[in-house]
Amino acid sequence: MPVETKDAMNEVAAVYNRIAGWFDKTRTRALIEQPYLEYLTRALKEGASVLDLGCGTGEPMLRYLVERQYEVLGVDASVAMIDIARMRFPDTRFEVCDMRELNLQRRFDAVIAWHSLFHLAPGDQRAMIQTFARHLQPGGLLMFTSGSDAGEVWSENGGEALYHASLAQAEYGSLLETHGFQVLHHAMDDAACGGATVWIARLGSGQRRQLRRSVSPSRAEARTGSPLPQR
């Protein structure tokens, strides 16, 4: 059933509140995301500011950033997930916030929305591209994941149903370009990264958008109608 209301994300946050302990125990600590984190951090200066939207309990991606001395702000809509993250990283700043309502009145060197944007309904995802841009320094980097095809799907996690949605790949590319982003890297259904479809883009480049795409053999695993990767 298509979902276009605020209730969809409210329910996602409620589900993560209920399954936070299960999620923290089962979320792999193997850093399969490391190639993308390295791609991102190679372009960041020492001590750069990073906004991690949908940071969850902070494992393993936020830990990677904190251990490398970046100034990280973790944001998640789930109070229970943030509570775990705060205990684990007492010197890191965290906020509980629905990303659609984000208005931090500051800009970051990088924004990450890894396995979090895809919990929003399609219309909300479209609006988030402008929100990303508003929270990035000129020349700042955006990294997020999506599904590989347009559609909506529910998946089971910890005995609970979680909503996911994706736009078409061409629409993400068009939205990014419209809001001043240059796509630097686009990997579809990366089998080595749990089937993730990854976007990395830079804000404020005047150059013509260059799209570098790598398509893994596992594309069929993440098509609409199959569970998208959990965050």
C-alpha positions in Angstrom: 0.0 0.0 0.0 1.5 3.4 -0.9 2.4 5.5 2.0 2.6 9.3 1.7 1.8 10.5 5.2 3.8 11.4 8.3 2.4 8.4 10.0 4.8 6.1 8.0 7.9 7.6 9.5 6.3 7.9 13.0 5.7 4.2 12.9 9.2 3.4 11.7 10.6 5.3 14.8 8.2 3.4 17.1 9.3 0.1 15.6 13.0 0.9 16.1 12.2 1.9 19.7 10.7 -1.6 20.2 13.5 -3.5 18.5 16.5 -1.3 19.5 18.1 -4.0 21.7 17.6 -6.7 19.1 18.9 -4.4 16.4 22.0 -3.6 18.4 22.8 -7.3 18.9 22.2 -8.4 15.4 23.5 -5.4 13.3 26.8 -6.6 11.9 30.0 -4.9 13.3 31.9 -6.1 10.2 32.6 -2.8 8.5 31.3 -3.8 5.0 30.7 -0.1 4.4 34.4 0.8 4.8 35.2 1.3 1.1 32.5 4.0 0.9 33.6 5.6 4.2 37.2 5.7 2.9 36.0 7.2 -0.3 34.2 9.9 1.7 36.9 10.6 4.3 39.7 10.9 1.8 38.1 14.1 0.7 37.5 15.5 4.2 40.0 17.6 6.1 41.2 16.7 9.6 38.5 17.3 12.2 35.8 17.8 9.6 32.2 18.0 10.7 29.9 15.1 9.8 26.1 14.8 10.3 25.1 11.2 10.6 21.3 11.1 9.8 19.8 7.8 11.0 22.8 7.0 13.1 21.1 4.2 15.1 23.2 2.9 17.9 26.4 4.2 16.4 27.8 0.8 15.3 29.8 0.5 13.2 29.7 3.6 11.0 29.6 6.4 13.5 32.3 4.6 15.5 34.6 4.7 12.4 34.1 8.4 12.1 34.6 9.2 15.9 37.7 7.1 16.1 39.2 9.2 13.3 38.6 12.4 15.2 35.8 13.8 13.0 33.3 16.1 14.7 30.2 13.9 14.5 26.6 14.8 15.2 24.4 11.7 15.3 20.7 12.1 14.7 17.9 9.5 14.8 14.2 9.5 15.2 14.3 6.6 17.7 14.8 7.6 21.4 15.8 4.0 22.3 18.5 3.9 19.6 19.9 7.2 20.6 20.0 6.1 24.3 22.2 3.2 23.3 24.4 5.4 21.2 24.8 8.0 24.0 26.0 5.3 26.5 28.4 4.0 23.9 29.8 7.3 22.8 29.5 9.7 25.8 31.7 12.4 24.3 29.7 12.5 21.0 26.7 14.8 20.5 23.4 13.1 19.6 19.9 14.5 18.9 16.5 12.8 18.6 14.8 14.2 15.5 12.7 13.2 12.6 15.0 14.0 9.6 12.1 15.6 7.8 12.0 18.3 10.5 15.7 18.8 10.6 16.7 22.5 10.9 20.0 22.7 12.7 20.9 26.2 11.6 24.4 25.1 10.7 26.3 23.4 7.8 28.5 20.3 7.8 31.4 19.1 5.7 29.6 15.8 5.1 26.1 14.4 5.6 25.5 10.7 5.7 22.0 9.0 5.5 23.0 5.3 5.3 20.0 3.0 5.3 17.8 5.7 6.7 16.4 7.8 3.9 14.7 4.7 2.4 12.4 4.6 5.4 10.7 7.8 4.1 7.7 7.9 1.7 8.7 8.9 -1.8 7.4 12.5 -1.5 9.4 12.9 1.7 12.5 11.6 0.1 12.2 14.1 -2.7 12.0 16.9 -0.1 15.0 15.6 1.8 17.4 16.4 -1.0 16.9 20.1 -0.4 17.3 19.5 3.4 20.6 17.8 2.7 21.8 20.7 0.7 20.7 23.2 3.4 22.9 21.4 5.9 26.0 21.1 3.8 28.9 23.5 3.3 29.6 24.5 -0.3 31.7 21.7 -1.7 30.4 19.4 1.1 29.8 15.7 0.5 26.5 13.7 0.7 26.5 9.9 1.0 23.2 8.0 1.2 21.7 4.7 0.2 18.5 4.0 -1.7 16.7 1.0 -3.2 17.5 0.1 -6.8 14.0 0.6 -8.3 11.0 2.8 -7.7 8.5 1.3 -5.3 7.5 0.5 -1.7 8.0 -2.6 0.4 7.7 -3.8 4.0 10.3 -6.1 5.6 10.4 -8.0 8.8 13.0 -7.0 11.4 13.0 -8.4 14.9 9.5 -9.6 14.5 8.3 -6.1 13.4 7.3 -4.8 10.0 9.4 -1.9 8.7 8.4 0.3 5.7 10.9 1.1 2.9 10.6 3.0 -0.3 12.7 4.1 -3.2 12.6 6.4 -6.1 13.9 5.5 -9.6 17.6 5.9 -10.0 17.1 8.5 -12.7 14.9 10.6 -10.4 17.5 10.6 -7.6 20.1 11.7 -10.2 17.8 14.5 -11.4 16.9 15.7 -7.9 20.6 15.8 -6.9 21.4 17.8 -10.0 18.5 20.2 -9.5 19.7 21.0 -6.0 23.2 21.7 -7.0 24.9 18.3 -6.4 27.5 16.6 -8.6 27.3 12.8 -8.4 30.7 11.5 -7.8 30.0 7.8 -7.3 26.9 5.6 -7.7 27.1 1.9 -6.9 24.0 -0.3 -7.5 23.3 -3.4 -5.4 26.8 -3.8 -4.2 27.0 -7.5 -3.2 30.1 -6.8 -1.0 28.1 -4.2 1.0 24.9 -6.2 1.7 23.3 -5.3 -1.6 23.4 -1.5 -0.9 22.8 1.0 -3.6 25.1 3.9 -2.7 25.2 7.5 -3.8 28.1 10.0 -3.1 27.7 13.5 -4.3 29.3 16.9 -3.8 27.3 20.1 -3.3 28.1 23.3 -5.3 30.2 22.0 -8.1 29.8 24.0 -11.3 31.1 21.2 -13.4 28.8 19.0 -15.5 27.6 16.1 -13.5 29.8 13.0 -14.0 28.2 9.7 -13.1 30.4 6.8 -12.3 28.3 3.6 -11.9 29.2 0.1 -10.8 26.5 -2.6 -10.9 27.1 -5.7 -8.9 25.8 -9.2 -9.8 23.4 -9.1 -6.9 21.1 -6.5 -8.4 18.1 -8.8 -8.3 18.4 -9.2 -4.5 17.3 -5.6 -3.9 14.6 -5.0 -6.5 11.2 -3.7 -5.4 9.2 -6.4 -3.7 12.2 -7.8 -1.9 13.4 -6.6 1.5 15.7 -3.6 1.3 18.9 -3.8 3.4 18.2 -2.9 7.1 20.1 0.1 8.3 
